[in-house]
Amino acid sequence: MPQITVTLAEGRTPEQIRTLQHEVHEAVLRSIDTRPEYIRIVVHEVPATHWATGDTTIAEMRAATRTTAERELS
């Protein structure tokens, strides 16, 4: 039984997560010989303040992007 774990920064809609689950499920079916009901997909959402890359959290990156966009509009 394949089990796939996906870790994302929080902020997606339930519809986006459901679409992701569907697309991953389909990719597994195309890639390996297994039955559809055997595929397990777990999505973990991590708070944007708890995920850092290069010592900058995703929340900080998003805030910087918003600030830049706001400056460009004014």
LUMNUFI-505897 format. One record per residue (C-alpha): residue number from 1; residue in one letter; chain; x, y, z. Coordinates in pm, 1 decimal. Example, Ala and Ser with C-alpha at 12.3 -4.5 7.8 and 13.67 -1.06 7.14 Angstrom:
% LUMNUFI-505897
+-----+--------+--------+----------+----------+----------+
| num | residu | chaine |       xx |       yy |       zz |
+-----+--------+--------+----------+----------+----------+
|   1 |      a |      A |   1230.0 |   -450.0 |    780.0 |
|   2 |      s |      A |   1367.0 |   -106.0 |    714.0 |
+-----+--------+--------+----------+----------+----------+
This chain:
% LUMNUFI-505897
+-----+--------+--------+----------+----------+----------+
| num | residu | chaine |       xx |       yy |       zz |
+-----+--------+--------+----------+----------+----------+
|   1 |      m |      A |      0.0 |      0.0 |      0.0 |
|   2 |      p |      A |    161.2 |    326.0 |   -106.2 |
|   3 |      q |      A |    140.6 |    607.9 |    144.5 |
|   4 |      i |      A |    228.0 |    953.9 |     22.0 |
|   5 |      t |      A |    290.3 |   1240.7 |    261.6 |
|   6 |      v |      A |    273.0 |   1598.7 |    138.1 |
|   7 |      t |      A |    386.2 |   1886.0 |    356.6 |
|   8 |      l |      A |    268.1 |   2235.8 |    267.1 |
|   9 |      a |      A |    276.0 |   2576.6 |    425.3 |
|  10 |      e |      A |    -75.1 |   2660.6 |    537.8 |
|  11 |      g |      A |   -286.5 |   2887.1 |    325.0 |
|  12 |      r |      A |   -445.8 |   2668.1 |     60.1 |
|  13 |      t |      A |   -820.6 |   2633.8 |     27.9 |
|  14 |      p |      A |   -989.1 |   2300.2 |     96.9 |
|  15 |      e |      A |  -1060.0 |   2279.9 |   -276.0 |
|  16 |      q |      A |   -690.6 |   2320.5 |   -361.9 |
|  17 |      i |      A |   -592.6 |   2050.0 |   -115.5 |
|  18 |      r |      A |   -858.1 |   1817.6 |   -250.6 |
|  19 |      t |      A |   -735.1 |   1879.2 |   -605.5 |
|  20 |      l |      A |   -380.7 |   1801.6 |   -493.0 |
|  21 |      q |      A |   -494.9 |   1475.2 |   -335.3 |
|  22 |      h |      A |   -674.7 |   1377.2 |   -653.6 |
|  23 |      e |      A |   -379.6 |   1460.5 |   -878.2 |
|  24 |      v |      A |   -131.3 |   1273.5 |   -656.9 |
|  25 |      h |      A |   -366.8 |    974.0 |   -648.4 |
|  26 |      e |      A |   -386.1 |    972.4 |  -1027.7 |
|  27 |      a |      A |     -6.5 |   1003.7 |  -1059.0 |
|  28 |      v |      A |     44.8 |    703.3 |   -830.8 |
|  29 |      l |      A |   -205.3 |    499.9 |  -1031.0 |
|  30 |      r |      A |    -20.7 |    584.3 |  -1354.2 |
|  31 |      s |      A |    320.6 |    513.7 |  -1201.4 |
|  32 |      i |      A |    288.0 |    187.8 |  -1012.5 |
|  33 |      d |      A |     81.4 |   -124.9 |  -1020.5 |
|  34 |      t |      A |   -158.0 |    -90.0 |   -727.2 |
|  35 |      r |      A |   -526.2 |    -77.6 |   -657.7 |
|  36 |      p |      A |   -684.6 |    267.3 |   -614.2 |
|  37 |      e |      A |   -820.1 |    185.9 |   -268.4 |
|  38 |      y |      A |   -469.8 |    103.1 |   -145.0 |
|  39 |      i |      A |   -335.1 |    454.1 |   -201.6 |
|  40 |      r |      A |   -306.0 |    668.1 |    110.6 |
|  41 |      i |      A |   -238.1 |   1041.5 |     89.6 |
|  42 |      v |      A |   -175.3 |   1253.4 |    397.1 |
|  43 |      v |      A |   -147.5 |   1631.0 |    372.0 |
|  44 |      h |      A |     26.4 |   1811.3 |    655.9 |
|  45 |      e |      A |    -18.1 |   2186.2 |    674.8 |
|  46 |      v |      A |    254.0 |   2372.7 |    860.0 |
|  47 |      p |      A |    199.7 |   2725.8 |    990.2 |
|  48 |      a |      A |    389.1 |   2974.4 |    774.5 |
|  49 |      t |      A |    565.6 |   3098.9 |   1087.5 |
|  50 |      h |      A |    705.2 |   2748.7 |   1150.5 |
|  51 |      w |      A |    870.5 |   2693.8 |    812.1 |
|  52 |      a |      A |   1192.2 |   2875.5 |    727.2 |
|  53 |      t |      A |   1420.2 |   2875.0 |    427.9 |
|  54 |      g |      A |   1749.4 |   3059.0 |    446.9 |
|  55 |      d |      A |   1658.2 |   3191.2 |    793.9 |
|  56 |      t |      A |   1342.6 |   3358.3 |    662.4 |
|  57 |      t |      A |   1000.5 |   3218.6 |    744.3 |
|  58 |      i |      A |    738.6 |   3177.4 |    477.3 |
|  59 |      a |      A |    526.4 |   3430.1 |    667.9 |
|  60 |      e |      A |    810.4 |   3683.2 |    641.9 |
|  61 |      m |      A |    853.1 |   3610.1 |    270.2 |
|  62 |      r |      A |    481.6 |   3658.3 |    209.8 |
|  63 |      a |      A |    481.3 |   3985.1 |    406.3 |
|  64 |      a |      A |    778.7 |   4113.8 |    205.8 |
|  65 |      t |      A |    605.8 |   4021.2 |   -120.1 |
|  66 |      r |      A |    289.0 |   4205.8 |    -11.6 |
|  67 |      t |      A |    491.1 |   4512.3 |     88.3 |
|  68 |      t |      A |    670.2 |   4517.6 |   -246.9 |
|  69 |      a |      A |    342.4 |   4482.6 |   -435.2 |
|  70 |      e |      A |    185.5 |   4763.1 |   -231.1 |
|  71 |      r |      A |    481.9 |   4993.1 |   -306.9 |
|  72 |      e |      A |    452.7 |   4919.8 |   -677.1 |
|  73 |      l |      A |     83.0 |   5013.2 |   -674.7 |
|  74 |      s |      A |    139.6 |   5348.9 |   -508.1 |
+-----+--------+--------+----------+----------+----------+
